[in-house]
């Protein structure tokens, strides 16, 4: 992988990280009116927000994992250690596995 391509992918990961952090902050800022007449609706909305936050945190962990990799290991499959296809990394810069290993899971 060229240095330019790696830098572009890193920039994508940094932008994705910033977006995920922003979304998590927005969810954390949600305030629910405890005096709201329909407490079941509030409970449902709170449950939805918590489920979304869990998904966002998992995505943030994946992005951070990719950012934490050394230049020599980024873009290598964590299972077979072969290079991950550039097209896969362009589509999913936080990919841990090549398409072959990912399809086996």
ABEGO torsion letter per residue (X at the ends): XBAAAAAAAAAAAAAAAAAAAAAAAAAAABBBBAABABAAAAAAAAAAAAAAAAAAAAAAAAAAAAAABBAAABGBBAAAGBBBBAAAAAABAABABBAAAAAAX
